[in-house]
Amino acid sequence: MKFATELIHGKSPIDPEFGSLSHPIYHSSTFAQRSMDEFGRYDYARSGNPTREAVEEAVAGLEGGTTGLAFASGMAAIGSTFMIFSPGDHLVVCEDVYGGTFRLLSTVMKNWGLEATFVDATDPAAIAAAVTPRTKALYLETPSNPLLKVIDLKAATSLAKEKGLLTIVDNTFMTPYLQRPLELGCDIVLHSGTKFLNGHSDVICGFAVAKDPELGKRLKYVQNAFGAVLGPQDCWLVLRGLRTLKVRMEESQAGAIRIVEWLKTQEKVAKIYYPGLPEHPGYEAHRAQSSGPGAVLSFELDSYETTAKLVAGVKLAAFAVSLGGVESILSYPAKMSHAAMPPAEREARGIKDTLVRLSVGLEDPEDLIADLAAALGA
Ligand SMILES: *Cc1c(COP(=O)(O)O)cnc(C)c1O
C-alpha cells in the first residue's frame, strides 16, 4: 500500500460489525472480564485501550515499526523512552536538540543518573569521539530545531551498530511522510504528535515507535509502568488529523519553498536555514534520506530591531510556541523553544537573538509573503 492509501485505510476494516468509517472512541477506564479464567483483550485502560491502540498501530505502520505507543505529550514519549536505560548509562545527543529534551536530560535525567554528552552530530567523528564504554544510544534530531542541521542517519546508525548502540531519532519535523528513520537502520522513532502528525494545534501528544518487537516490549513496559498514556478522545483526534498528513505536508512544504525563494530576495534577511536550499551544508545528506525539505524554516534578520519589528508586525502567522499546524506559526527560539537553555549555551549553539522560526501552514503562500513583507516594511 502506498503512503496516501495507508493513511486512509491503514489496517482496515475499522469496525467490521457496524461498518463505521470513523474509529469508535472507547471512553472506558476498565473492561469487564468474563470470568476468573477468561480474560479479554483489554483489562485496564492504562495498559491498553482500543482507540489508543488504533492510533498506535497507525503511527507504527506509517513509520515501518512493529510497536507504536501513544503518550500524553512528546516529552512523555521522550522521557518514557529514556526510562528503558539505567542509572550510569550514557547517551550521545545532537547538540541542537529540542529545548525540552535538553532540559530533561540536563536536569531530571541527570539527577536520576542518565548521563548525556551533546555533540555536533553533523560530524560523525564528533559522535564517535563522545562514545564511552557506558554509552547505550545515540539520540538524534534531523533536521534539527531550530537551525535545521542535517545528520546523516545512515552514517550515524552504522557507527551505532559497530559500537553496539541504539539509535533514537526524534522525527517530529519530517513525519514518516518525508522521512522514515527505521528504514535507514534506526531503532526508535519519537514524535511530538502535537505538531504535524495531529496537525491541527488542538492536541498535546507524543509517540514512540520501535522497529524490533523486543525493544517495543521494553518501551511498552515503561509506558504501562510510568503511565503517561494518551486519552481516547485525543487518540481519536490524532486519528482524524493523520488522514490528511500527506496533503498537509505537501501543501505546507510547497508554501515553505515559495517563502524561502522570497526571503532570499530580502535585504533585511541575513541568513536562511532550510534543508531545501542547495547551499545548505546538509542538502545532499537530507536529499538522500528524505523525500522533501519539509515545512519548517528559520531565518536571521539583520538586527534585533528588525527581528522585534517582524514579530510585532506579523498578522497572519500566529506568534506562538509550536509548529506543524494548519495555521502558520512564527516563533522566537531564543525566548521560546530554547528558553530553557542558558543564554551562553544557546549563543554557542548558534541560536542568535535575531533568529526566528517559521512553520508554514495551509494559508495561501502569497498572503503569507505579503504579511511578512508588510511586517518587514519591505
Ligand atoms: C514540540 C517538540 C517536542 C516536545 O513535544 P511536546 O508534545 O510539546 O511534549 C519534542 N521534539 C520536538 C522536535 C518538538 O518540536
The ligand as a Tripos MOL2 file, in Angstrom:
@<TRIPOS>MOLECULE
LIG
   15    15     1     0     0
SMALL
NO_CHARGES

@<TRIPOS>ATOM
      1 C1          7.4500   20.0350   20.4410 C.3       1 LIG1
      2 C2          8.5930   19.1150   20.3210 C.ar      1 LIG1
      3 C3          8.8620   18.1700   21.3100 C.ar      1 LIG1
      4 C4          8.0680   18.0760   22.5930 C.3       1 LIG1
      5 O1          6.7680   17.6280   22.3630 O.3       1 LIG1
      6 P1          5.5070   18.0430   23.2720 P.3       1 LIG1
      7 O2          4.3740   17.4110   22.5660 O.co2     1 LIG1
      8 O3          5.4570   19.5310   23.2960 O.co2     1 LIG1
      9 O4          5.7530   17.4800   24.6290 O.co2     1 LIG1
     10 C5          9.9160   17.3030   21.0890 C.ar      1 LIG1
     11 N1         10.6800   17.3720   19.9770 N.ar      1 LIG1
     12 C6         10.4420   18.2720   19.0210 C.ar      1 LIG1
     13 C7         11.3200   18.2970   17.8060 C.3       1 LIG1
     14 C8          9.3970   19.1760   19.1460 C.ar      1 LIG1
     15 O5          9.1920   20.0890   18.1870 O.3       1 LIG1
@<TRIPOS>BOND
     1     1     2 1
     2     2     3 ar
     3     2    14 ar
     4     3     4 1
     5     3    10 ar
     6     4     5 1
     7     5     6 1
     8     6     7 2
     9     6     8 1
    10     6     9 1
    11    10    11 ar
    12    11    12 ar
    13    12    13 1
    14    12    14 ar
    15    14    15 1
@<TRIPOS>SUBSTRUCTURE
     1 LIG1         1 GROUP 0 **** ****
